[in-house]
């Protein structure tokens, strides 16, 4: 694969980025097929750590061994060490507790993950009502004891067939902030996020095995934060596409995601810095069936440009330019009826340039690699529940690459 070499000052504009997202097979921690609304801590604080050279390689090696489908309920989680004091985590518990002949449902959706602005938690509770025409109406909330921080979700999903749908959601983050906060902060332009999703199930044909396209748009908002000593205006677009193909008993899964973010700050101590982020990431994995050792072969790529003021956590200006490409593969050895060892190899190249004012920076150019040894343990054959223990090792510097624990439990 060719590594992208767009100049550091090049910028992908909003419409161009959205077009690229629709055309490019582009995966990361937070699942962009789930709504990713505006977050106050994201626009004010930003992420609280400069990434090291192995950050995206670690996330790739810690990815879900058994990724869930778009409607799958249950528990799925992965956690792994990215530094001696840092833990990467992506966890979700989702369940639709149906009643009244499936016409109603109590919804529980607990998420703990992170995106490029850092870690976040969501605990969505709500209700679903299904109309006779196959449309699901949902009211959900991410409710806090501090009422000012509660988010409200209004959503409708119309089923075109039993397994195909169109979904739209209107999300009001910090819906009662101005009337409930005691901080003196104010939302001058209230944030809102719009989520759109189209899903098409497999058609029964050998080639097309289904598609999902999702977009979260957070238009202009403005927050005056006296507690943080700044004013910030922000807008963002996050999108993801997933496509699966089956040809001559070989399954190809393609995942893509991207983000376009712009922020304008006015700092209390003086200065009006801006922040720009353009991000694309893709992953493709081929899994032929019927072969001994169940081999898999994949390809991953990262394009990330960030420039400007990174928020109060780092409280500094700088730039990040990452171009990474990785080829990876695995085989599987059945050890017992319930355990299998699936060693993986990751061979990649990176061009990484990161600097913050007054910081020596994190630069790397050349080979970057990893070996992983996931041990999959079937906890319940009936439920297809699996526990994965995954020690990893760096190849480019001969060090331990972090331990990884995963749980996949459909319900």
C-alpha positions as CSV (number, residue, x, y, z in Angstrom):
1,X,0.0,0.0,0.0
2,X,1.2,3.5,-0.8
3,X,1.6,5.9,2.2
4,X,-0.3,9.2,1.7
5,X,2.1,12.1,1.3
6,X,-0.2,15.1,1.5
7,X,1.8,18.2,2.5
8,X,1.5,19.1,6.2
9,X,-0.3,22.4,5.4
10,X,-2.8,20.8,3.1
11,X,-6.4,20.8,4.3
12,X,-9.3,18.7,3.3
13,X,-12.3,21.0,3.2
14,X,-15.7,20.0,4.6
15,X,-17.5,19.0,1.3
16,X,-14.5,17.2,0.0
17,X,-14.0,15.2,3.2
18,X,-17.7,14.1,3.2
19,X,-17.3,13.0,-0.4
20,X,-14.1,11.1,0.5
21,X,-16.0,9.4,3.3
22,X,-18.6,8.1,1.0
23,X,-16.1,6.8,-1.6
24,X,-13.2,5.6,0.6
25,X,-13.2,2.3,2.5
26,X,-12.3,3.8,5.8
27,X,-12.1,2.0,12.2
28,X,-11.2,3.3,15.5
29,X,-12.3,3.1,19.1
30,X,-15.6,4.9,19.2
31,X,-18.0,3.3,16.8
32,X,-19.2,6.0,14.4
33,X,-22.1,3.7,13.5
34,X,-23.4,4.8,16.9
35,X,-24.3,8.5,17.3
36,X,-21.3,10.6,18.4
37,X,-22.8,13.9,19.6
38,X,-21.1,17.2,20.6
39,X,-19.4,16.9,24.0
40,X,-18.5,19.9,26.2
41,X,-15.4,18.3,27.6
42,X,-14.2,17.6,24.1
43,X,-14.4,21.1,22.8
44,X,-13.1,22.7,26.1
45,X,-10.5,20.2,27.3
46,X,-9.6,18.1,24.3
47,X,-7.5,15.0,24.8
48,X,-5.2,15.0,27.7
49,X,-2.1,13.2,26.2
50,X,0.1,13.6,23.1
51,X,-0.1,10.3,21.2
52,X,3.1,8.3,21.0
53,X,4.3,6.6,17.8
54,X,2.6,3.3,18.5
55,X,-0.8,4.7,19.4
56,X,-2.8,3.7,16.3
57,X,-0.8,0.4,15.9
58,X,-1.9,-0.5,19.5
59,X,-5.5,0.2,18.8
60,X,-5.3,-1.9,15.6
61,X,-3.9,-4.9,17.6
62,X,-6.5,-4.4,20.3
63,X,-9.5,-4.3,17.9
64,X,-12.4,-6.5,18.6
65,X,-11.7,-10.1,17.6
66,X,-15.5,-10.6,17.3
67,X,-17.0,-7.3,16.2
68,X,-20.8,-7.1,16.7
69,X,-23.3,-6.5,13.9
70,X,-25.3,-3.2,13.7
71,X,-28.3,-4.6,15.7
72,X,-26.5,-7.1,18.0
73,X,-27.4,-6.9,21.6
74,X,-25.1,-7.9,24.5
75,X,-21.7,-7.1,25.9
76,X,-18.6,-6.4,23.9
77,X,-15.4,-4.8,25.3
78,X,-11.7,-4.6,24.7
79,X,-9.1,-3.0,26.9
80,X,-5.3,-2.8,26.4
81,X,-2.3,-0.9,27.7
82,X,-1.0,1.9,25.4
83,X,1.5,3.2,27.9
84,X,2.6,2.1,31.4
85,X,0.0,4.5,32.8
86,X,-2.6,4.5,30.0
87,X,-5.4,2.0,29.2
88,X,-7.2,2.0,25.9
89,X,-10.8,0.9,26.4
90,X,-13.8,0.4,24.1
91,X,-16.8,-1.1,25.9
92,X,-20.6,-1.3,25.2
93,X,-23.5,-3.0,26.8
94,X,-26.7,-2.7,24.7
95,X,-30.1,-4.4,25.4
96,X,-33.6,-3.8,24.2
97,X,-35.9,-5.3,26.9
98,X,-39.0,-5.9,24.7
99,X,-42.5,-6.3,26.0
100,X,-46.1,-5.9,24.8
101,X,-45.5,-8.4,21.9
102,X,-42.3,-6.6,20.9
103,X,-44.2,-3.4,20.3
104,X,-42.5,-1.6,23.2
105,X,-39.1,-1.8,24.7
106,X,-37.0,-0.5,27.5
107,X,-33.5,0.5,26.2
108,X,-30.3,0.4,28.1
109,X,-27.1,1.4,26.3
110,X,-23.9,1.8,28.4
111,X,-20.8,3.0,26.6
112,X,-17.2,3.6,27.7
113,X,-14.8,4.5,24.9
114,X,-12.7,7.3,23.5
115,X,-12.2,9.3,20.3
116,X,-9.6,11.8,19.2
117,X,-10.7,14.2,21.9
118,X,-10.2,11.6,24.7
119,X,-12.2,9.2,26.8
120,X,-16.0,9.5,27.4
121,X,-18.8,7.6,29.1
122,X,-22.5,7.4,28.1
123,X,-25.3,5.7,30.0
124,X,-28.4,6.0,27.8
125,X,-31.8,4.9,29.1
126,X,-35.0,5.2,27.2
127,X,-38.1,3.6,25.6
128,X,-39.0,2.3,22.1
129,X,-42.4,2.2,20.5
130,X,-43.0,0.4,17.2
131,X,-45.7,1.7,14.9
132,X,-47.8,-0.6,12.7
133,X,-45.9,0.6,9.6
134,X,-42.6,-0.8,10.9
135,X,-41.3,2.5,12.3
136,X,-39.5,2.5,15.7
137,X,-39.8,5.7,17.7
138,X,-37.2,6.1,20.5
139,X,-36.8,8.5,23.4
140,X,-33.5,8.2,25.3
141,X,-31.4,10.2,27.7
142,X,-27.9,10.3,29.1
143,X,-29.0,11.5,32.5
144,X,-26.8,12.9,35.2
145,X,-27.3,14.0,38.8
146,X,-26.1,17.4,37.6
147,X,-29.1,18.1,35.4
148,X,-27.2,20.6,33.2
149,X,-25.1,17.8,31.7
150,X,-28.0,15.6,30.6
151,X,-28.4,14.8,26.8
152,X,-31.7,14.1,25.1
153,X,-32.0,11.7,22.1
154,X,-35.1,11.7,19.8
155,X,-34.9,9.0,17.0
156,X,-36.9,7.2,14.4
157,X,-36.0,4.1,12.5
158,X,-38.1,3.1,9.5
159,X,-37.7,-0.5,8.3
160,X,-37.8,-0.7,4.5
161,X,-37.8,-4.5,4.9
162,X,-37.3,-6.7,8.0
163,X,-33.6,-6.1,8.0
164,X,-33.1,-2.9,6.0
165,X,-33.7,0.5,7.5
166,X,-33.3,4.3,7.5
167,X,-32.7,6.0,10.8
168,X,-32.6,9.7,11.9
169,X,-31.8,11.0,15.3
170,X,-31.9,14.5,16.8
171,X,-29.6,14.9,19.8
172,X,-29.7,17.8,22.2
173,X,-26.4,17.7,24.3
174,X,-26.5,19.5,27.6
175,X,-30.2,20.2,26.9
176,X,-30.9,22.1,30.1
177,X,-27.5,23.6,30.6
178,X,-28.3,27.3,30.6
179,X,-31.2,27.0,33.0
180,X,-29.6,24.4,35.4
181,X,-25.9,25.2,35.5
182,X,-24.3,26.9,38.6
183,X,-21.0,27.6,36.9
184,X,-21.7,30.8,35.2
185,X,-20.9,29.2,31.9
186,X,-23.4,29.7,29.0
187,X,-24.2,28.1,25.7
188,X,-24.7,31.1,23.4
189,X,-25.5,28.9,20.4
190,X,-26.9,25.7,21.8
191,X,-25.2,22.5,20.4
192,X,-27.2,19.9,18.6
193,X,-26.2,16.8,16.6
194,X,-28.0,15.1,13.8
195,X,-27.4,11.4,13.1
196,X,-28.4,9.6,9.9
197,X,-27.9,5.9,9.1
198,X,-28.7,3.6,6.2
199,X,-28.4,-0.1,6.6
200,X,-28.9,-2.8,4.0
201,X,-28.8,-6.5,5.0
202,X,-27.3,-9.3,2.8
203,X,-29.4,-9.9,-0.3
204,X,-28.8,-13.6,-0.5
205,X,-26.5,-13.1,-3.5
206,X,-22.9,-14.4,-3.0
207,X,-21.2,-11.1,-3.6
208,X,-23.0,-8.4,-1.6
209,X,-23.2,-9.2,2.1
210,X,-24.6,-5.9,3.4
211,X,-23.8,-2.2,3.9
212,X,-24.0,0.4,6.6
213,X,-23.4,4.1,6.2
214,X,-23.7,6.5,9.2
215,X,-23.1,10.2,9.6
216,X,-23.2,12.5,12.7
217,X,-23.3,16.2,12.0
218,X,-22.8,18.7,14.8
219,X,-23.3,22.2,13.3
220,X,-22.0,25.5,14.7
221,X,-22.3,26.0,18.5
222,X,-20.8,28.5,20.9
223,X,-19.9,28.0,24.6
224,X,-18.7,30.7,26.9
225,X,-16.9,29.0,29.8
226,X,-16.0,31.2,32.7
227,X,-14.7,28.2,34.6
228,X,-12.2,27.3,31.8
229,X,-11.5,30.9,30.9
230,X,-12.4,30.7,27.2
231,X,-15.0,31.0,24.5
232,X,-15.1,28.2,21.9
233,X,-17.1,27.9,18.7
234,X,-17.1,24.5,17.1
235,X,-18.5,22.3,14.3
236,X,-17.8,18.7,13.2
237,X,-18.8,15.9,10.9
238,X,-18.1,12.2,11.8
239,X,-18.9,9.4,9.3
240,X,-18.4,5.7,8.9
241,X,-19.1,3.1,6.2
242,X,-19.0,-0.7,6.4
243,X,-19.3,-3.1,3.5
244,X,-19.0,-6.9,3.4
245,X,-18.4,-9.1,0.3
246,X,-18.5,-12.8,-0.2
247,X,-16.9,-14.3,-3.3
248,X,-16.0,-18.0,-3.8
249,X,-16.3,-18.6,0.0
250,X,-13.9,-15.7,0.9
251,X,-15.4,-13.0,3.1
252,X,-14.1,-9.5,2.8
253,X,-15.0,-6.9,5.4
254,X,-14.2,-3.2,4.7
255,X,-14.6,-0.5,7.4
256,X,-14.0,3.1,7.1
257,X,-14.3,6.3,9.2
258,X,-13.4,9.9,9.1
259,X,-13.8,13.2,10.9
260,X,-13.9,16.9,10.0
261,X,-13.6,19.2,13.0
262,X,-13.1,23.0,13.3
263,X,-12.9,25.1,16.5
264,X,-12.3,28.8,17.2
265,X,-11.1,29.8,20.6
266,X,-11.0,33.1,22.5
267,X,-8.7,32.7,25.5
268,X,-9.1,34.7,28.7
269,X,-5.3,35.3,28.9
270,X,-5.3,36.6,25.4
271,X,-5.2,35.1,21.9
272,X,-7.7,33.7,19.4
273,X,-6.3,30.4,18.3
274,X,-8.1,28.0,16.0
275,X,-8.1,24.2,15.8
276,X,-8.5,22.0,12.6
277,X,-8.7,18.2,12.4
278,X,-8.9,16.1,9.2
279,X,-8.9,12.4,9.8
280,X,-9.4,9.3,7.7
281,X,-8.9,5.7,8.7
282,X,-9.7,2.4,6.9
283,X,-9.4,-1.3,7.5
284,X,-10.0,-4.2,5.2
285,X,-9.7,-7.9,6.1
286,X,-10.0,-11.0,3.9
287,X,-11.0,-14.3,5.5
288,X,-11.1,-17.3,3.1
289,X,-13.3,-20.1,4.5
290,X,-12.6,-23.9,4.4
291,X,-8.9,-23.5,4.7
292,X,-6.7,-25.2,7.3
293,X,-5.7,-22.8,10.1
294,X,-8.3,-20.2,9.1
295,X,-5.9,-17.6,7.7
296,X,-6.8,-13.9,7.6
297,X,-5.1,-11.0,5.8
298,X,-5.8,-7.4,6.3
299,X,-4.7,-3.8,5.4
300,X,-5.1,-0.7,7.5
301,X,-4.3,3.0,6.8
302,X,-4.4,6.2,8.9
303,X,-4.4,9.9,7.7
304,X,-4.5,12.5,10.5
305,X,-3.8,16.2,10.4
306,X,-4.4,18.4,13.5
307,X,-3.3,22.0,13.8
308,X,-3.8,24.7,16.4
309,X,-4.9,24.9,20.0
310,X,-5.5,21.5,21.5
311,X,-7.7,22.6,24.4
312,X,-7.2,23.2,28.1
313,X,-6.0,19.7,29.0
314,X,-2.8,20.1,27.0
315,X,-3.2,23.9,27.0
316,X,-0.9,24.4,24.1
317,X,-0.7,24.9,20.3
318,X,1.0,22.6,17.9
319,X,0.5,20.2,15.0
320,X,0.1,16.5,14.4
321,X,0.7,14.9,11.0
322,X,0.4,11.1,10.8
323,X,0.5,8.8,7.7
324,X,0.5,5.1,8.6
325,X,0.0,2.0,6.6
326,X,-0.1,-1.6,8.0
327,X,-0.4,-5.1,6.6
328,X,-1.5,-7.7,9.1
329,X,-2.4,-11.4,9.1
330,X,-3.3,-14.2,11.4
331,X,-3.8,-18.0,11.6
332,X,-5.7,-20.0,14.2
333,X,-4.7,-23.2,16.0
334,X,-7.5,-25.1,17.7
335,X,-5.9,-26.2,21.1
336,X,-9.0,-27.7,22.7
337,X,-12.7,-27.7,21.9
338,X,-13.1,-24.4,23.7
339,X,-9.8,-22.7,23.1
340,X,-7.9,-21.4,20.1
341,X,-4.6,-19.6,19.7
342,X,-4.6,-17.1,16.8
343,X,-1.2,-15.4,16.4
344,X,-1.1,-12.2,14.5
345,X,1.7,-10.2,12.7
346,X,1.5,-6.5,12.0
347,X,4.0,-5.0,9.6
348,X,3.8,-1.3,8.8
349,X,5.4,2.0,7.9
350,X,4.7,5.4,9.4
351,X,5.5,9.0,8.8
352,X,4.8,10.8,12.1
353,X,5.5,14.4,12.9
354,X,4.1,15.8,16.1
355,X,5.1,19.0,18.0
356,X,3.8,21.2,20.7
357,X,5.3,24.5,21.7
358,X,8.1,23.9,24.2
359,X,7.9,20.1,23.7
360,X,10.6,18.1,21.8
361,X,7.8,16.3,19.9
362,X,7.2,12.7,18.8
363,X,8.6,12.0,15.4
364,X,9.0,8.6,13.6
365,X,9.7,7.6,10.0
366,X,10.0,4.0,8.9
367,X,9.2,0.6,10.1
368,X,6.7,-0.1,12.9
369,X,5.4,-3.5,13.8
370,X,3.9,-5.8,16.3
371,X,3.3,-9.5,17.1
372,X,0.2,-10.5,19.0
373,X,-1.0,-13.9,20.4
374,X,-4.7,-13.8,21.1
375,X,-6.0,-16.8,23.1
376,X,-9.8,-17.2,22.4
377,X,-11.7,-19.1,25.1
378,X,-15.3,-20.0,24.6
379,X,-17.2,-19.3,27.8
380,X,-20.6,-20.5,26.5
381,X,-21.1,-22.4,23.3
382,X,-24.9,-21.8,23.5
383,X,-24.5,-18.0,23.8
384,X,-21.3,-17.8,21.6
385,X,-19.6,-15.9,24.5
386,X,-15.9,-15.6,24.1
387,X,-13.1,-14.3,26.3
388,X,-9.8,-13.2,24.7
389,X,-6.4,-12.9,26.3
390,X,-4.0,-11.1,24.0
391,X,-0.3,-10.3,24.9
392,X,1.5,-8.2,22.3
393,X,5.1,-7.4,21.5
394,X,6.7,-4.6,19.5
395,X,8.9,-5.6,16.6
396,X,10.6,-2.3,15.9
397,X,12.0,-1.9,19.4
398,X,11.8,-5.4,20.9
399,X,9.6,-4.4,23.9
400,X,6.4,-5.7,25.4
401,X,3.6,-4.1,23.5
402,X,0.9,-4.2,26.1
403,X,-1.7,-6.8,27.3
404,X,-5.2,-6.9,26.0
405,X,-8.4,-8.4,27.4
406,X,-11.6,-8.8,25.4
407,X,-15.1,-10.0,26.1
408,X,-17.8,-10.8,23.5
409,X,-21.1,-11.9,24.9
410,X,-24.2,-11.7,22.5
411,X,-27.6,-11.6,24.2
